[in-house]
Amino acid sequence: MNTTKNGYFFKKLKFLLILTSFTFATSWLPFIRGIADGESYQWGASLFGNVFYGKGISGDFYYVVLNVIIGLMLMYSFYWIKNRIAFYLLLILWYGSMIANSFFEVFAGEGYMFHGDTLNIHLDLSFIVIPLMIVVGTFVVYVILEDRKYSFVAKGTKKNKFWAMLLLTPIPLQAVLFSMGEPHGLTDKIGVIIALLQVALAWTAFKAYDVMGQ
């Protein structure tokens, strides 16, 4: 594939992968904390008015696991599968549900709130989430339409292995940090910061550093 000639599109695809990596935070944080923290960690999420809740891995933890699986499959599908229909369906599922739920929360719910108790973050995003979701939805549609013009698949490189190992290595340390100390204390804060760095850099492990195709 002539990546120089088609570089403009691949930059767009990379940007969407980076955005997906960041949105993965809402799945990854409760997943790793639920497992490591146990019953002392309470988490909650809502989808179209349905509330999913649990302590540790109890309650509706299957919802968290399902989102983690879908998120990982989506990031993998960006470059690593030839069946682009699967990529499009995962994109629509991930961002479609996010966008539709944002509209529901703002217009039918009680506003779009973000809560991060450990870092004491509480934000009302109602005024910016709708225009932001419109922009994101438009961008996703653009990527799908442009992606249909190409046929490619990534080749594994040392960079992929390096980043994957770098992102997975802190997990045992996080397990220790989350399982010790006071809830929302210093150890939890350090563990959360590491988790945020993991999702912020997750795209580096899934990015195509070498691409075959046309």
Salt bridges, closest charged atoms under 4 A:
ASP37 OD2 - ARG33 NH2 2.83
ASP117 OD1 - HIS122 NE2 3.80
GLU146 OE2 - LYS149 NZ 3.00
ASP147 OD2 - ARG84 NE 2.96
ASP188 OD2 - ARG33 NH2 2.89
ASP210 OD2 - LYS155 NZ 3.60
